[in-house]
């Protein structure tokens, strides 16, 4: 029955991809769905593509290990979600359209600063591709663990099966397929996050009984200021967890939803939906990890499989199949978005910008589709190591994007004096800092690499911008027009 559920689910997703394929006429349709998404699909698609398999594997596993400490991580992410929709969504929607209808984040930077050398675009696209290889790999690792646990498949074969499923509908349908499937997947994910902990509580005898049983095993797990071993959570540890929230401002696959929304006027409604979805989903995810401490009698070995084990233990095979499909939904919803943004970077920011400026719309769509396959193959190779951790891979890619693009994007939307040299310096310094800091250990070097990356990138942008000539009058004029339109 579980197998049948999975097959039916994949068939529905592929069907959506075929319908979207028929509605995809040019690169704007393929990359941003013709900028025609309403608030509900925009919000659910942003949330589903954000959370990924991390929501159903990484976060419950971390909550099972860290207890209440997981709330620092979830709290930072929830505030980050809200701030991203509040500070970035409307301005990016308006500015990307006014900047010669920039479809990708690298294209936006180039057109925002009138960089005719293409340096901003190419460097940005390079970081998009590098960090998305790790991010997409995390999704394929999650898929491998899912198929290995549920069907008993060899891990490496399981990774390949998951990759083929995601490639199929992303390659054909593009942004529309990704967004429409994200709505289905987002609803399925939040449903699973609510249903599993509620029924687990019922079996445990209620909230009070559940927490008594957790406390009996390890009372330190019910203290947000201590680690599982009883030691106090350090300032570095707390900042590292809360700091995840700063990463939202630089995630290309989430920012694409802001550019694809039909109108800036849809943003407030989408923001409320997105924050509610994220809050409920993360609370449920943490609850699954916490209640599993009391519910499960033996050690799992790999805590990232806790959601799958709980579902199998609680539900009838038919229901279990649907809920386990939620994991597949989470994995596919992020992996497809990452593949789409990466392929867009190759088609629009490398192929068109450097090799074929006169490329037709159909040529660019075809290049994008072939790029999906190529990138997925490399990500699959990276994911074949069965010891890979979903949370570790996500944290590295998340930090890379947050530091490389977050400060550059925020300042480009709000600071008229920012220059293209400042933007280039910030993107490079932010990205390189994450790579270097990740290799260092001890003391402040144990701080999550996104924090120093954002700090140094911001300093670089401001310092270099003030040290170089002011932007042209045309850049300033466009900035003022965007500011006026956003406030209108």
Secondary structure as GFF3:
##gff-version 3
##sequence-region A 1 488
A	DSSP	alpha_helix	2	22	.	.	.	ID=ss1
A	DSSP	alpha_helix	27	32	.	.	.	ID=ss2
A	DSSP	three_ten_helix	33	35	.	.	.	ID=ss3
A	DSSP	alpha_helix	39	53	.	.	.	ID=ss4
A	DSSP	pi_helix	54	58	.	.	.	ID=ss5
A	DSSP	alpha_helix	59	66	.	.	.	ID=ss6
A	DSSP	three_ten_helix	67	69	.	.	.	ID=ss7
A	DSSP	alpha_helix	70	84	.	.	.	ID=ss8
A	DSSP	pi_helix	85	89	.	.	.	ID=ss9
A	DSSP	alpha_helix	90	98	.	.	.	ID=ss10
A	DSSP	alpha_helix	105	112	.	.	.	ID=ss11
A	DSSP	alpha_helix	119	151	.	.	.	ID=ss12
A	DSSP	alpha_helix	155	204	.	.	.	ID=ss13
A	DSSP	alpha_helix	207	218	.	.	.	ID=ss14
A	DSSP	three_ten_helix	219	222	.	.	.	ID=ss15
A	DSSP	alpha_helix	235	242	.	.	.	ID=ss16
A	DSSP	three_ten_helix	243	250	.	.	.	ID=ss17
A	DSSP	alpha_helix	252	260	.	.	.	ID=ss18
A	DSSP	three_ten_helix	264	266	.	.	.	ID=ss19
A	DSSP	alpha_helix	267	295	.	.	.	ID=ss20
A	DSSP	three_ten_helix	303	305	.	.	.	ID=ss21
A	DSSP	alpha_helix	306	314	.	.	.	ID=ss22
A	DSSP	alpha_helix	317	344	.	.	.	ID=ss23
A	DSSP	pi_helix	345	355	.	.	.	ID=ss24
A	DSSP	alpha_helix	361	383	.	.	.	ID=ss25
A	DSSP	alpha_helix	390	401	.	.	.	ID=ss26
A	DSSP	pi_helix	402	406	.	.	.	ID=ss27
A	DSSP	alpha_helix	407	414	.	.	.	ID=ss28
A	DSSP	alpha_helix	420	438	.	.	.	ID=ss29
A	DSSP	three_ten_helix	443	446	.	.	.	ID=ss30
A	DSSP	alpha_helix	449	467	.	.	.	ID=ss31
A	DSSP	alpha_helix	473	487	.	.	.	ID=ss32
###
